[in-house]
Amino acid sequence: MILSLTDRGPGFPDFVLTGPAAPFVTGSGAPGRGLGLFLARNAIDRLGGRMELRNTPTGAEVQIAFPLLDPPLTDETPHD
């Protein structure tokens, strides 16, 4: 499954694109920010997925890919 998020803003600064897994990296310069991408990327990695950042002609794009889960079992096994 791939989730794609886009905006119509100025895009990511180059230093964010080259180091999105680094904590306290922010393009806004506002205090108290810069953990969102770091936390998101770590959570996605732990779930076996991946996150890619890029700039498009119209703004920023984030693609998040998760592996498909195994299909549910059709025969239920009783548990003791």
C-alpha atoms as a printed R data frame, in Angstrom:
   type eleno elety resid chain resno      x       y      z
1  ATOM     1    CA   MET     A     1  0.000   0.000  0.000
2  ATOM     2    CA   ILE     A     2  1.326   3.461 -0.887
3  ATOM     3    CA   LEU     A     3  0.021   6.670  0.630
4  ATOM     4    CA   SER     A     4  0.938   9.884 -1.171
5  ATOM     5    CA   LEU     A     5  0.558  13.297  0.486
6  ATOM     6    CA   THR     A     6  1.084  16.538 -1.429
7  ATOM     7    CA   ASP     A     7  0.786  20.241 -0.783
8  ATOM     8    CA   ARG     A     8  0.940  23.427 -2.815
9  ATOM     9    CA   GLY     A     9  3.603  25.153 -0.771
10 ATOM    10    CA   PRO     A    10  7.242  26.034 -1.423
11 ATOM    11    CA   GLY     A    11  8.447  22.436 -0.964
12 ATOM    12    CA   PHE     A    12 11.111  21.057  1.352
13 ATOM    13    CA   PRO     A    13 14.426  22.860  1.817
14 ATOM    14    CA   ASP     A    14 17.363  20.893  0.372
15 ATOM    15    CA   PHE     A    15 18.786  20.128  3.832
16 ATOM    16    CA   VAL     A    16 15.499  18.431  4.814
17 ATOM    17    CA   LEU     A    17 15.560  16.286  1.672
18 ATOM    18    CA   THR     A    18 19.124  15.138  2.366
19 ATOM    19    CA   GLY     A    19 18.568  14.387  6.079
20 ATOM    20    CA   PRO     A    20 14.887  13.737  6.837
21 ATOM    21    CA   ALA     A    21 15.707  11.167  9.509
22 ATOM    22    CA   ALA     A    22 17.690  13.643 11.597
23 ATOM    23    CA   PRO     A    23 15.960  14.979 14.729
24 ATOM    24    CA   PHE     A    24 15.413  18.712 15.129
25 ATOM    25    CA   VAL     A    25 15.678  19.399 11.398
26 ATOM    26    CA   THR     A    26 13.057  21.973 10.473
27 ATOM    27    CA   GLY     A    27 12.490  24.155  7.479
28 ATOM    28    CA   SER     A    28 10.432  26.721  9.371
29 ATOM    29    CA   GLY     A    29 13.018  27.823 11.913
30 ATOM    30    CA   ALA     A    30 10.309  27.936 14.595
31 ATOM    31    CA   PRO     A    31 11.343  26.692 18.057
32 ATOM    32    CA   GLY     A    32  9.994  23.405 19.346
33 ATOM    33    CA   ARG     A    33  9.731  21.833 15.931
34 ATOM    34    CA   GLY     A    34 11.724  19.389 13.889
35 ATOM    35    CA   LEU     A    35 10.690  16.046 15.372
36 ATOM    36    CA   GLY     A    36  7.683  15.219 13.182
37 ATOM    37    CA   LEU     A    37  9.526  13.712 10.202
38 ATOM    38    CA   PHE     A    38 12.012  12.022 12.518
39 ATOM    39    CA   LEU     A    39  9.258  10.320 14.554
40 ATOM    40    CA   ALA     A    40  7.190   9.452 11.479
41 ATOM    41    CA   ARG     A    41 10.145   7.913  9.642
42 ATOM    42    CA   ASN     A    42 11.149   5.827 12.693
43 ATOM    43    CA   ALA     A    43  7.587   4.550 13.194
44 ATOM    44    CA   ILE     A    44  7.240   3.709  9.489
45 ATOM    45    CA   ASP     A    45 10.629   1.935  9.488
46 ATOM    46    CA   ARG     A    46  9.617  -0.159 12.520
47 ATOM    47    CA   LEU     A    47  6.479  -1.249 10.653
48 ATOM    48    CA   GLY     A    48  8.564  -2.385  7.698
49 ATOM    49    CA   GLY     A    49  7.650   0.544  5.477
50 ATOM    50    CA   ARG     A    50  9.511   3.404  3.893
51 ATOM    51    CA   MET     A    51  9.025   7.144  3.524
52 ATOM    52    CA   GLU     A    52 10.271   9.248  0.620
53 ATOM    53    CA   LEU     A    53 10.288  13.042  0.414
54 ATOM    54    CA   ARG     A    54 10.509  15.037 -2.795
55 ATOM    55    CA   ASN     A    55  9.678  18.383 -4.264
56 ATOM    56    CA   THR     A    56  7.378  18.662 -7.258
57 ATOM    57    CA   PRO     A    57  6.714  21.673 -9.475
58 ATOM    58    CA   THR     A    58  3.627  22.437 -7.361
59 ATOM    59    CA   GLY     A    59  4.953  21.755 -3.827
60 ATOM    60    CA   ALA     A    60  6.115  18.993 -1.505
61 ATOM    61    CA   GLU     A    61  5.270  15.310 -1.740
62 ATOM    62    CA   VAL     A    62  5.646  12.560  0.843
63 ATOM    63    CA   GLN     A    63  5.153   8.941 -0.157
64 ATOM    64    CA   ILE     A    64  4.713   6.343  2.551
65 ATOM    65    CA   ALA     A    65  4.808   2.687  1.568
66 ATOM    66    CA   PHE     A    66  3.769  -0.157  3.823
67 ATOM    67    CA   PRO     A    67  4.120  -3.855  3.016
68 ATOM    68    CA   LEU     A    68  0.857  -5.653  2.494
69 ATOM    69    CA   LEU     A    69 -0.195  -7.798  5.413
70 ATOM    70    CA   ASP     A    70 -0.624 -11.519  5.011
71 ATOM    71    CA   PRO     A    71 -4.198 -12.388  4.091
72 ATOM    72    CA   PRO     A    72 -6.369 -13.440  7.027
73 ATOM    73    CA   LEU     A    73 -6.566 -17.136  7.814
74 ATOM    74    CA   THR     A    74 -9.673 -18.798  6.442
75 ATOM    75    CA   ASP     A    75 -9.642 -21.731  8.878
76 ATOM    76    CA   GLU     A    76 -9.734 -20.601 12.453
77 ATOM    77    CA   THR     A    77 -7.814 -22.724 14.903
78 ATOM    78    CA   PRO     A    78 -9.419 -22.975 18.366
79 ATOM    79    CA   HIS     A    79 -7.288 -21.689 21.197
80 ATOM    80    CA   ASP     A    80 -7.211 -23.270 24.647
